[in-house]
Amino acid sequence: MSALSYLHSNPVLSMALLAIFSLLFGSFFNVVIYRLPKMMEARWKQECRLILEQDGTDSQEHFTLSYPHSHCPHCHAPVRAWQNIPLISFILLRGRCANCKAGIGLRYPAIELATAILAIFAAIQFGMSWHTAAVIVFSWLLLVMSMIDIDHKLLPDSLTLPLLWLGLAYNALSGTVPLQDAVWGAIFGYLSLWSVYWLFKLATGKEGMGYGDFKLLAALGAWLGWQMLPVIILLSSVVGAVLGGMLLAIKGRDNAGTIPFGPYLAMAGWIALFWGPALLNGYLTFAGLPPL
């Protein structure tokens, strides 16, 4: 019996291995969420110095995903291997640095746990298959982009564009969504928010969203096809209205600041991946139209 056949015949073991594998990725995603924006900032500063023909260097220019090694932000003590085990180390250390006892944010284990939950949920819904692997990658990228957008109001091209191309490539290989629908989904996804952006800017003189939002919706269209775009836009508006209203109620209008739209698009795209066709056909039936 091959290893793959053995895993298929032992779903509990398969889920356990998937959970462990996902937690390890969740730990890496914490690094990406924290360091990728800093790397981008260092690169922008370097480009500005070159344009202005200024000398000098920035210590952040050498900041990468692997360097410097993980350390406590308070006392700068290095994080040892046993202190970096996803979830377990946080529990053993009781949420505090082993050296200075400063608190470790709950967000780190929360992202690790969310990474595992997304993977296990996909496996439960679709079973162990290549489609499940694609769904997991899709979900993980949306999680990382959402957290970066919450922190920095930024959706990096290094994440949105690979998500778009992966969606087109996957549909070209699998046929889950016809490639023509995926291509038009990418085109219409980008142009729809691009049009809203310019209409809002011409009417108010202000920018209502960033270009990263256009690219994210284009990526969602590449994965799910143009038919799901109305569902995604509607869901993101509803989710944005609910969560944005809660944020305003908690922080107050003067303290809420700019609210990123990327996480709402990501949540809507994730919902549409699992339940989009049912939601769309339910709406069409309610409206008296034939389902797709």
Backbone bond lengths (Angstrom), bond angles and torsions (degrees), N, CA, C in turn:
res aa  C-N    CA-C-N  psi(-1)  N-CA   C-N-CA  omega(-1)  CA-C   N-CA-C  phi
1 M - - - 1.466 - - 1.534 110.00 -
2 S 1.325 116.00 128.63 1.462 119.92 -179.98 1.523 110.32 -71.84
3 A 1.351 115.13 163.69 1.464 119.88 -179.62 1.528 110.81 -63.08
4 L 1.351 116.87 -39.15 1.461 120.05 -179.78 1.517 111.08 -65.64
5 S 1.341 116.67 -41.35 1.462 120.18 178.31 1.524 110.92 -64.88
6 Y 1.326 115.17 -37.85 1.460 119.23 179.52 1.520 110.96 -64.65
7 L 1.334 116.74 -40.95 1.463 120.29 178.55 1.527 111.12 -65.98
8 H 1.336 116.81 -38.40 1.461 120.17 178.11 1.527 111.04 -63.81
9 S 1.323 116.67 -32.81 1.465 119.95 -178.50 1.528 112.41 -85.47
10 N 1.346 116.88 -5.67 1.466 121.42 179.29 1.538 109.12 -129.40
11 P 1.317 117.20 78.04 1.472 120.23 -175.03 1.524 113.50 -61.34
12 V 1.343 117.68 -33.05 1.464 119.76 -179.92 1.520 110.22 -64.56
13 L 1.341 116.57 -45.48 1.454 120.83 177.54 1.525 110.78 -63.20
14 S 1.317 116.62 -40.26 1.466 120.84 179.72 1.522 110.67 -60.99
15 M 1.328 116.53 -45.08 1.461 120.38 -179.86 1.527 111.32 -66.53
16 A 1.335 116.38 -37.70 1.472 119.67 179.31 1.522 110.63 -64.61
17 L 1.327 116.65 -45.17 1.463 120.03 178.72 1.525 110.96 -64.94
18 L 1.317 116.68 -39.54 1.464 120.32 178.11 1.519 110.72 -63.45
19 A 1.329 117.21 -40.61 1.467 121.03 179.30 1.530 110.56 -63.31
20 I 1.343 117.49 -44.83 1.469 121.11 179.64 1.521 110.28 -63.61
21 F 1.317 115.83 -46.12 1.460 121.56 179.25 1.528 110.25 -59.65
22 S 1.315 116.94 -41.33 1.468 121.48 -177.98 1.524 111.38 -70.08
23 L 1.324 117.66 -38.79 1.466 120.36 178.14 1.527 111.27 -61.19
24 L 1.325 116.05 -38.45 1.467 119.50 177.68 1.524 110.46 -63.67
25 F 1.326 116.23 -42.04 1.459 119.50 176.36 1.526 110.63 -65.53
26 G 1.324 117.12 -36.93 1.456 120.20 178.41 1.514 111.92 -60.30
27 S 1.329 116.89 -38.53 1.459 121.00 176.61 1.524 110.39 -63.49
28 F 1.327 116.76 -40.81 1.469 120.39 177.21 1.526 111.26 -66.79
29 F 1.318 116.92 -37.13 1.463 119.82 179.96 1.532 111.24 -63.57
30 N 1.328 116.82 -33.66 1.466 119.20 174.76 1.525 110.83 -59.02
31 V 1.325 116.23 -38.69 1.459 120.90 177.86 1.525 110.22 -65.94
32 V 1.328 116.77 -45.30 1.464 120.98 -179.10 1.531 110.67 -62.09
33 I 1.317 116.78 -45.41 1.462 121.23 -177.76 1.524 110.97 -61.32
34 Y 1.321 117.01 -37.76 1.461 120.51 -178.43 1.527 112.44 -81.25
35 R 1.334 117.43 -41.26 1.456 120.03 -168.98 1.522 114.50 -92.74
36 L 1.332 118.41 -32.10 1.463 119.18 -175.63 1.530 112.28 -58.16
37 P 1.337 120.18 -46.10 1.473 118.60 176.80 1.528 113.16 -61.35
38 K 1.331 117.92 -35.60 1.463 120.58 177.88 1.526 110.70 -66.37
39 M 1.315 116.95 -39.01 1.459 120.62 176.67 1.518 111.11 -64.09
40 M 1.322 116.83 -40.46 1.458 120.59 178.49 1.528 110.92 -65.79
41 E 1.326 116.63 -41.31 1.465 120.74 178.56 1.516 111.31 -61.83
42 A 1.330 116.93 -42.78 1.465 120.71 178.51 1.527 110.93 -62.84
43 R 1.333 116.24 -40.17 1.467 119.67 179.43 1.527 110.83 -66.41
44 W 1.325 116.95 -40.41 1.474 119.79 178.49 1.525 110.86 -62.99
45 K 1.326 117.22 -41.80 1.465 120.80 179.17 1.529 110.49 -62.27
46 Q 1.322 116.23 -42.39 1.455 120.45 179.14 1.524 110.61 -63.32
47 E 1.327 117.39 -42.60 1.462 120.83 178.67 1.525 111.19 -63.81
48 C 1.341 116.09 -39.43 1.465 119.52 178.26 1.527 111.40 -64.07
49 R 1.336 116.84 -39.71 1.457 119.86 178.61 1.526 111.31 -65.27
50 L 1.337 116.11 -37.31 1.458 119.13 178.07 1.523 111.05 -66.75
51 I 1.336 116.73 -41.17 1.466 120.39 179.56 1.528 110.82 -64.79
52 L 1.347 116.04 -41.66 1.459 121.06 -178.87 1.515 112.64 -84.61
53 E 1.344 116.01 -1.45 1.465 122.06 -179.68 1.521 111.36 56.43
54 Q 1.330 113.74 46.49 1.456 120.13 178.37 1.523 109.79 -104.47
55 D 1.323 115.15 145.72 1.457 120.02 176.03 1.523 109.65 -88.22
56 G 1.303 115.53 173.89 1.460 119.95 177.13 1.512 111.29 111.80
57 T 1.306 113.52 159.36 1.456 120.68 -179.71 1.520 108.99 -130.47
58 D 1.303 114.95 166.24 1.459 121.81 178.89 1.514 107.71 -124.79
59 S 1.322 116.07 134.99 1.471 119.34 -178.56 1.520 111.80 -60.31
60 Q 1.333 117.20 -26.58 1.461 120.11 -178.86 1.526 112.54 -73.49
61 E 1.333 117.90 -11.22 1.453 119.72 -179.23 1.526 110.73 -62.91
62 H 1.321 117.53 -25.83 1.462 121.70 -179.24 1.528 111.74 -96.99
63 F 1.323 116.54 12.63 1.455 122.19 179.82 1.522 108.10 -83.57
64 T 1.330 118.10 116.99 1.465 123.00 179.57 1.522 109.29 -128.08
65 L 1.315 115.57 179.93 1.458 119.78 178.58 1.527 111.88 -68.50
66 S 1.317 116.93 -20.65 1.469 120.21 -178.45 1.520 113.93 -111.43
67 Y 1.331 117.34 -11.43 1.467 120.70 -178.27 1.515 109.09 -137.10
68 P 1.333 119.45 138.38 1.469 126.86 -4.47 1.520 111.36 -71.86
69 H 1.316 116.45 166.59 1.456 120.85 -179.78 1.528 110.02 -66.87
70 S 1.310 115.50 157.22 1.466 120.93 -177.66 1.523 110.90 -57.30
71 H 1.321 115.38 135.96 1.462 120.30 -179.27 1.523 109.13 -152.40
72 C 1.306 115.46 163.45 1.460 121.02 178.15 1.531 109.04 -70.52
73 P 1.327 118.92 130.09 1.469 119.89 179.96 1.525 113.04 -70.02
74 H 1.329 117.84 -14.20 1.472 121.17 -178.01 1.530 112.01 -92.01
75 C 1.331 116.66 -53.71 1.467 120.14 -177.11 1.526 112.84 -106.67
76 H 1.347 117.45 -5.75 1.465 123.88 178.08 1.526 113.13 64.99
77 A 1.324 117.65 17.53 1.464 120.40 175.02 1.531 109.19 -69.30
78 P 1.320 118.84 137.69 1.467 120.62 -179.66 1.528 111.34 -64.87
79 V 1.327 115.14 144.51 1.456 120.89 176.76 1.523 108.14 -88.69
80 R 1.312 116.55 115.11 1.460 121.26 -177.63 1.530 110.08 -77.43
81 A 1.335 114.93 165.72 1.462 120.36 -174.21 1.522 111.93 -58.27
82 W 1.323 117.47 -44.13 1.463 120.06 -177.59 1.531 111.85 -69.82
83 Q 1.347 116.50 -18.14 1.456 121.08 178.10 1.527 112.37 -89.38
84 N 1.315 116.10 0.74 1.463 120.44 -175.12 1.528 111.92 -120.05
85 I 1.324 116.83 20.47 1.467 120.96 176.58 1.529 108.50 -77.95
86 P 1.319 118.95 123.78 1.468 120.33 -176.50 1.528 112.46 -53.05
87 L 1.307 116.12 134.11 1.466 126.27 178.47 1.527 112.70 64.29
88 I 1.320 117.41 -51.05 1.466 120.69 -174.10 1.529 110.94 -62.55
89 S 1.342 116.97 -45.66 1.466 119.81 -178.76 1.527 110.69 -63.42
90 F 1.315 116.71 -38.41 1.471 119.98 179.21 1.526 110.23 -61.69
91 I 1.332 115.97 -40.98 1.464 120.01 179.43 1.527 110.98 -68.88
92 L 1.338 116.79 -45.19 1.469 120.48 -179.19 1.525 111.53 -63.79
93 L 1.326 116.47 -37.75 1.467 120.57 -179.85 1.525 112.35 -84.46
94 R 1.343 116.10 -1.39 1.461 121.96 -179.22 1.528 112.05 55.72
95 G 1.332 113.80 36.62 1.457 119.23 175.61 1.515 114.45 70.59
96 R 1.337 117.78 24.68 1.466 120.36 -178.08 1.524 110.82 -135.25
97 C 1.323 115.54 152.48 1.464 121.50 176.77 1.532 109.20 -61.47
98 A 1.331 116.43 136.73 1.473 120.09 -179.73 1.521 111.87 -67.10
99 N 1.322 117.97 -22.45 1.462 120.89 -176.35 1.532 112.45 -95.33
100 C 1.339 117.99 -57.63 1.466 120.91 -173.99 1.523 113.48 -102.32
101 K 1.335 117.33 -5.13 1.464 123.68 178.27 1.531 113.42 67.13
102 A 1.336 117.08 15.60 1.468 119.61 175.06 1.526 109.25 -68.60
103 G 1.315 116.34 148.59 1.450 120.37 -177.50 1.521 113.09 -67.63
104 I 1.328 116.36 142.37 1.467 123.30 174.78 1.526 107.01 -100.56
105 G 1.310 116.53 130.50 1.458 120.70 -176.76 1.521 112.63 -58.82
106 L 1.323 115.78 140.18 1.469 120.85 177.78 1.527 112.21 -65.31
107 R 1.325 115.75 -17.46 1.453 118.88 -177.36 1.523 112.36 -63.08
108 Y 1.329 117.58 -33.17 1.463 119.82 -177.09 1.536 111.91 -63.50
109 P 1.326 119.46 -53.53 1.471 117.75 176.06 1.521 112.59 -67.12
110 A 1.342 117.39 -27.99 1.465 119.92 179.42 1.529 110.97 -64.58
111 I 1.334 116.92 -41.48 1.465 119.95 178.72 1.523 110.40 -68.67
112 E 1.336 117.68 -38.84 1.461 120.35 176.50 1.527 110.34 -61.14
113 L 1.319 116.10 -44.37 1.466 119.96 -179.94 1.521 111.00 -66.99
114 A 1.336 117.46 -41.05 1.464 120.87 179.04 1.524 110.93 -62.36
115 T 1.325 116.85 -38.50 1.465 120.93 178.33 1.525 110.73 -60.73
116 A 1.319 116.44 -43.05 1.463 120.32 179.29 1.526 111.56 -69.26
117 I 1.319 117.12 -40.95 1.464 120.72 -179.06 1.522 110.60 -63.13
118 L 1.345 117.61 -43.05 1.462 121.05 179.00 1.524 110.97 -59.76
119 A 1.333 116.89 -42.04 1.461 120.53 -178.69 1.528 111.34 -68.68
120 I 1.314 116.42 -44.63 1.465 119.68 -178.77 1.525 110.68 -66.17
121 F 1.331 116.82 -39.59 1.460 119.86 178.80 1.528 110.45 -61.62
122 A 1.333 117.27 -42.46 1.467 120.40 178.40 1.519 110.96 -63.04
123 A 1.335 116.85 -40.49 1.461 120.42 -179.79 1.527 111.48 -66.71
124 I 1.327 116.71 -37.27 1.469 120.36 177.92 1.526 110.49 -66.06
125 Q 1.329 116.28 -39.74 1.463 120.85 -177.35 1.530 112.13 -72.27
126 F 1.331 117.58 -41.32 1.464 120.18 -170.45 1.529 114.03 -117.43
127 G 1.346 117.73 -4.57 1.453 119.47 -177.15 1.519 111.14 77.92
128 M 1.316 116.14 177.21 1.450 121.33 179.93 1.526 108.92 -82.68
129 S 1.327 116.43 105.51 1.458 121.63 -177.52 1.516 109.23 -155.49
130 W 1.342 115.62 172.73 1.454 120.33 176.03 1.518 110.85 -66.37
131 H 1.327 116.92 -31.92 1.461 119.68 176.55 1.527 110.36 -63.12
132 T 1.311 116.53 -40.42 1.467 120.53 177.42 1.524 110.82 -62.28
133 A 1.330 116.66 -41.96 1.463 119.83 177.98 1.524 111.06 -60.12
134 A 1.331 116.74 -41.07 1.459 120.54 178.65 1.523 111.05 -65.34
135 V 1.329 116.26 -41.79 1.465 120.75 179.06 1.531 110.54 -63.50
136 I 1.315 117.02 -38.35 1.464 120.95 179.50 1.529 110.39 -64.82
137 V 1.329 117.25 -45.56 1.468 120.58 177.68 1.524 110.03 -60.59
138 F 1.312 116.79 -44.47 1.468 122.76 176.93 1.529 110.82 -56.24
139 S 1.323 116.89 -47.70 1.466 121.75 -177.59 1.520 111.17 -66.88
140 W 1.320 116.63 -42.15 1.469 120.25 -178.26 1.529 111.56 -65.34
141 L 1.320 117.22 -42.46 1.461 119.80 178.90 1.526 111.09 -63.40
142 L 1.320 116.82 -38.83 1.466 119.85 177.43 1.522 110.91 -64.12
143 L 1.334 117.23 -39.04 1.460 120.72 178.55 1.528 111.23 -63.09
144 V 1.331 117.02 -47.19 1.470 120.82 -178.74 1.522 110.46 -63.58
145 M 1.330 117.00 -45.38 1.463 120.09 -179.43 1.527 111.63 -63.82
146 S 1.315 116.96 -38.47 1.466 120.67 -179.87 1.522 110.90 -62.98
147 M 1.321 117.51 -43.93 1.455 120.36 -178.91 1.523 111.60 -67.06
148 I 1.333 117.65 -39.37 1.466 120.53 177.64 1.525 110.14 -65.17
149 D 1.331 116.34 -40.12 1.468 119.64 -179.83 1.531 110.68 -66.87
150 I 1.322 117.66 -37.72 1.460 120.86 176.92 1.524 110.83 -62.99
151 D 1.329 116.29 -40.47 1.466 120.99 -176.85 1.516 112.81 -76.04
152 H 1.342 116.79 -41.13 1.465 119.84 -167.23 1.535 113.76 -126.43
153 K 1.345 118.40 2.23 1.473 120.82 -175.62 1.526 109.52 54.76
154 L 1.333 115.90 47.74 1.454 122.03 -171.69 1.526 109.84 -146.08
155 L 1.335 115.47 133.80 1.459 121.73 172.80 1.523 107.33 -119.71
156 P 1.336 117.83 101.23 1.473 120.59 -172.87 1.530 112.83 -64.66
157 D 1.345 115.62 139.45 1.459 120.58 174.04 1.517 111.31 -59.16
158 S 1.334 116.95 -30.50 1.462 120.88 -178.03 1.526 112.18 -67.53
159 L 1.339 117.19 -8.50 1.462 121.47 175.89 1.528 111.92 -114.65
160 T 1.337 117.40 -43.48 1.468 119.89 -177.37 1.528 111.75 -67.26
161 L 1.333 116.97 -43.16 1.469 119.39 -177.10 1.527 112.55 -69.27
162 P 1.354 120.09 -44.03 1.468 118.05 173.51 1.534 112.93 -59.29
163 L 1.343 117.43 -36.41 1.462 119.59 177.48 1.521 110.49 -61.98
164 L 1.342 116.52 -40.71 1.466 120.84 178.70 1.527 111.00 -63.11
165 W 1.338 116.79 -50.89 1.462 120.16 -177.48 1.527 111.94 -66.75
166 L 1.326 116.79 -34.81 1.472 119.56 176.36 1.526 110.41 -63.68
167 G 1.338 116.99 -39.70 1.462 120.10 178.48 1.515 111.78 -62.29
168 L 1.336 117.02 -45.57 1.464 120.26 178.85 1.532 110.99 -64.81
169 A 1.343 116.16 -43.36 1.462 119.80 -178.91 1.530 111.24 -64.79
170 Y 1.335 116.28 -42.28 1.461 119.00 -178.58 1.526 111.05 -64.38
171 N 1.341 116.67 -43.99 1.462 119.43 -179.96 1.525 111.64 -69.64
172 A 1.335 117.86 -29.17 1.462 120.25 175.38 1.521 110.97 -67.08
173 L 1.337 116.86 -33.94 1.464 121.22 -177.85 1.521 112.46 -86.56
174 S 1.339 116.54 -39.00 1.468 119.99 -172.26 1.515 113.61 -97.45
175 G 1.309 117.15 -28.79 1.459 119.64 -176.59 1.508 113.31 72.27
176 T 1.335 118.16 15.67 1.462 120.57 176.92 1.521 110.38 -57.28
177 V 1.309 116.32 -43.98 1.465 123.84 169.69 1.517 106.37 -119.10
178 P 1.335 119.98 131.25 1.465 119.81 177.62 1.520 111.29 -52.76
179 L 1.320 116.59 136.67 1.461 120.53 -174.46 1.524 111.65 -56.90
180 Q 1.321 117.28 -37.76 1.463 119.87 179.32 1.530 110.81 -61.91
181 D 1.341 116.75 -41.19 1.474 120.32 177.79 1.522 110.97 -65.83
182 A 1.347 116.19 -36.67 1.457 119.88 179.61 1.525 111.31 -67.02
183 V 1.340 116.68 -41.56 1.466 120.42 179.38 1.521 110.33 -64.30
184 W 1.326 116.86 -46.66 1.470 119.85 178.48 1.524 110.79 -66.68
185 G 1.321 116.85 -29.93 1.460 119.71 175.44 1.514 111.41 -63.31
186 A 1.343 116.30 -42.12 1.458 120.44 177.85 1.528 110.85 -65.21
187 I 1.333 116.17 -43.10 1.469 120.17 -178.35 1.527 110.99 -66.09
188 F 1.334 116.47 -51.84 1.467 119.91 -178.05 1.525 111.42 -67.22
189 G 1.338 116.88 -34.37 1.455 119.57 178.40 1.514 111.73 -60.96
190 Y 1.315 115.88 -44.31 1.472 119.38 179.31 1.522 110.46 -68.32
191 L 1.339 117.19 -48.88 1.464 120.66 -173.53 1.526 112.67 -67.60
192 S 1.324 118.00 -30.10 1.468 119.70 -177.60 1.526 111.08 -64.58
193 L 1.340 117.92 -50.19 1.461 119.93 179.04 1.524 111.72 -74.59
194 W 1.322 117.11 -31.05 1.466 120.40 175.22 1.527 109.96 -59.95
195 S 1.339 116.51 -42.10 1.469 120.53 179.07 1.518 111.39 -66.04
196 V 1.336 116.56 -42.87 1.465 120.29 177.97 1.522 110.55 -61.63
197 Y 1.330 116.17 -41.26 1.467 121.01 179.73 1.525 111.00 -57.82
198 W 1.334 116.34 -49.08 1.464 119.20 -176.01 1.520 112.13 -73.46
199 L 1.303 118.85 -34.86 1.466 120.55 175.73 1.527 110.03 -62.86
200 F 1.333 116.50 -43.52 1.459 120.28 179.23 1.527 110.89 -66.19
201 K 1.330 116.48 -40.40 1.463 119.64 -178.76 1.522 111.15 -67.94
202 L 1.333 118.06 -40.22 1.458 121.30 178.80 1.526 110.94 -67.03
203 A 1.335 115.94 -33.88 1.465 119.64 -177.55 1.517 112.91 -79.51
204 T 1.346 116.95 -34.22 1.468 119.89 -173.05 1.523 113.58 -117.42
205 G 1.328 117.19 -17.00 1.458 119.97 -174.53 1.512 113.42 78.35
206 K 1.328 117.93 7.08 1.456 122.80 -178.58 1.523 110.19 -118.32
207 E 1.336 115.42 159.93 1.460 121.17 176.94 1.524 109.12 -97.28
208 G 1.324 115.86 119.72 1.456 119.50 -176.33 1.515 113.94 -86.93
209 M 1.337 117.88 -18.75 1.462 121.89 -179.77 1.511 108.68 -159.07
210 G 1.332 116.23 171.34 1.452 120.81 -178.52 1.517 112.08 -102.79
211 Y 1.323 115.27 167.63 1.459 120.34 -179.37 1.526 111.62 -66.53
212 G 1.322 117.09 -23.79 1.458 119.16 177.36 1.514 112.47 -62.00
213 D 1.344 116.79 -31.72 1.458 120.16 177.73 1.526 110.91 -65.45
214 F 1.356 116.68 -38.59 1.467 119.59 177.46 1.525 110.24 -60.32
215 K 1.341 114.85 -45.41 1.465 120.30 -175.83 1.527 111.12 -68.76
216 L 1.337 116.57 -35.43 1.459 119.12 178.33 1.517 110.93 -66.15
217 L 1.345 117.78 -43.88 1.464 119.50 178.44 1.522 110.70 -66.73
218 A 1.327 117.61 -34.32 1.465 120.28 174.53 1.529 110.42 -61.87
219 A 1.337 116.73 -41.01 1.469 120.37 178.48 1.523 111.03 -64.66
220 L 1.331 116.77 -41.42 1.465 119.91 178.09 1.530 110.55 -63.78
221 G 1.336 116.56 -38.60 1.464 119.72 176.39 1.508 112.15 -65.08
222 A 1.341 117.24 -34.97 1.464 120.87 178.31 1.521 111.35 -66.41
223 W 1.321 117.47 -34.12 1.465 121.16 179.19 1.524 112.00 -79.42
224 L 1.318 117.23 -41.09 1.465 120.92 -167.68 1.521 114.16 -108.44
225 G 1.327 118.19 -10.13 1.461 120.71 -179.25 1.519 112.50 89.25
226 W 1.321 115.45 158.97 1.465 119.74 -175.99 1.521 112.30 -64.90
227 Q 1.346 117.43 -24.98 1.467 119.99 -177.65 1.524 112.23 -63.56
228 M 1.321 117.64 -27.23 1.459 121.10 -177.34 1.526 113.37 -86.32
229 L 1.325 117.73 -9.16 1.463 119.59 -176.82 1.531 113.01 -59.88
230 P 1.345 119.78 -45.43 1.476 117.98 177.17 1.524 112.77 -59.57
231 V 1.337 116.78 -37.88 1.458 120.55 178.69 1.524 110.03 -64.30
232 I 1.337 117.02 -44.51 1.465 120.95 -178.81 1.524 110.86 -64.15
233 I 1.329 116.84 -45.27 1.466 120.06 -179.07 1.522 110.74 -63.92
234 L 1.333 116.61 -42.17 1.466 120.08 179.62 1.526 110.66 -65.90
235 L 1.337 116.57 -46.23 1.462 120.00 -179.68 1.528 111.56 -62.99
236 S 1.331 116.64 -42.66 1.464 119.52 -179.30 1.518 110.82 -64.48
237 S 1.330 117.30 -34.70 1.464 120.47 177.66 1.520 110.83 -67.43
238 V 1.341 115.96 -41.97 1.465 120.03 179.49 1.522 110.69 -66.21
239 V 1.347 116.16 -48.15 1.458 119.98 179.34 1.523 110.70 -61.81
240 G 1.342 116.18 -41.47 1.455 120.26 178.66 1.510 112.52 -63.33
241 A 1.332 115.97 -40.50 1.462 119.20 179.79 1.527 111.36 -65.77
242 V 1.340 116.63 -41.27 1.465 120.38 -178.35 1.524 110.91 -69.63
243 L 1.341 116.72 -53.50 1.460 119.64 -177.35 1.524 111.70 -70.10
244 G 1.338 116.57 -37.56 1.455 119.20 176.83 1.516 111.84 -64.17
245 G 1.331 116.24 -38.67 1.462 119.76 176.61 1.522 111.92 -64.64
246 M 1.338 115.93 -39.38 1.467 119.27 177.18 1.523 111.06 -64.25
247 L 1.350 116.17 -40.41 1.467 120.07 179.52 1.516 111.02 -64.22
248 L 1.329 116.93 -41.37 1.461 120.20 178.25 1.524 110.91 -64.74
249 A 1.345 115.40 -37.62 1.464 118.90 -179.18 1.531 111.15 -68.42
250 I 1.346 116.60 -35.12 1.466 120.44 -178.03 1.524 111.27 -78.25
251 K 1.332 116.34 -48.43 1.463 120.66 -174.51 1.513 114.10 -92.97
252 G 1.315 116.70 -21.25 1.456 119.37 -174.78 1.510 110.76 89.15
253 R 1.300 117.72 152.99 1.461 122.59 -175.24 1.524 111.77 -61.59
254 D 1.336 117.81 -36.20 1.459 121.01 -175.89 1.522 112.81 -75.84
255 N 1.338 117.68 -20.53 1.464 121.12 -175.32 1.522 113.68 -110.01
256 A 1.333 117.28 -3.06 1.466 119.65 -175.55 1.526 112.03 -71.03
257 G 1.360 117.45 -31.82 1.457 120.56 179.95 1.521 111.56 69.97
258 T 1.327 114.91 -167.01 1.456 121.03 178.91 1.529 109.95 -74.91
259 I 1.314 116.02 133.32 1.464 121.10 -178.53 1.523 108.65 -102.34
260 P 1.337 119.47 118.25 1.474 121.08 -179.83 1.520 110.93 -69.48
261 F 1.330 115.37 142.71 1.463 120.91 -178.90 1.524 111.82 -93.53
262 G 1.347 116.72 -18.46 1.460 120.20 -176.85 1.517 114.83 -56.84
263 P 1.353 119.20 -46.15 1.464 118.65 179.48 1.526 113.47 -60.58
264 Y 1.328 117.40 -33.52 1.460 119.97 178.89 1.525 110.63 -69.95
265 L 1.347 116.40 -40.25 1.462 119.61 174.62 1.524 110.74 -62.15
266 A 1.333 116.11 -41.74 1.465 120.48 -179.01 1.525 111.05 -63.25
267 M 1.327 116.80 -46.07 1.468 120.36 178.61 1.520 110.96 -61.98
268 A 1.341 115.95 -42.90 1.467 119.63 -179.93 1.525 110.75 -65.15
269 G 1.338 117.19 -40.81 1.455 119.99 178.75 1.519 112.06 -65.14
270 W 1.338 116.84 -38.33 1.460 120.38 178.60 1.525 110.75 -66.44
271 I 1.327 117.31 -42.41 1.465 120.90 177.30 1.526 110.25 -63.05
272 A 1.337 116.33 -42.51 1.463 120.43 -178.61 1.522 111.57 -64.89
273 L 1.333 116.99 -31.87 1.462 119.62 178.80 1.528 111.05 -62.09
274 F 1.326 116.89 -40.99 1.463 120.72 -176.36 1.535 112.64 -87.87
275 W 1.326 116.90 -40.98 1.461 119.70 -171.63 1.525 113.79 -126.42
276 G 1.340 116.89 9.62 1.460 120.26 -176.69 1.516 114.62 -57.40
277 P 1.348 118.82 -51.23 1.471 118.98 -179.97 1.525 113.15 -58.23
278 A 1.337 117.38 -40.39 1.471 119.88 178.86 1.524 110.87 -65.79
279 L 1.336 116.67 -41.23 1.463 120.18 178.81 1.524 110.75 -64.94
280 L 1.345 116.30 -44.01 1.462 119.93 -178.34 1.520 111.32 -65.40
281 N 1.341 117.11 -46.55 1.465 119.63 -179.92 1.525 111.75 -67.64
282 G 1.333 116.69 -33.67 1.458 119.23 175.61 1.509 111.98 -62.93
283 Y 1.337 116.11 -41.18 1.463 119.66 178.70 1.524 110.82 -67.25
284 L 1.348 117.03 -43.13 1.461 119.84 179.96 1.524 111.17 -62.66
285 T 1.318 116.44 -40.08 1.479 120.10 177.08 1.518 110.66 -63.80
286 F 1.341 116.07 -43.24 1.473 120.15 178.04 1.528 111.52 -61.52
287 A 1.330 116.05 -34.67 1.470 120.32 -179.38 1.519 112.65 -83.74
288 G 1.340 116.41 -0.44 1.461 119.30 178.76 1.513 113.79 81.88
289 L 1.335 117.12 18.64 1.457 122.26 -179.02 1.519 109.72 -106.36
290 P 1.332 118.05 154.24 1.463 119.47 179.36 1.519 110.64 -69.47
291 P 1.321 118.46 140.45 1.481 120.80 178.11 1.508 111.09 -68.84
292 L 1.332 116.04 157.83 1.465 120.93 178.43 1.522 110.90 -77.20
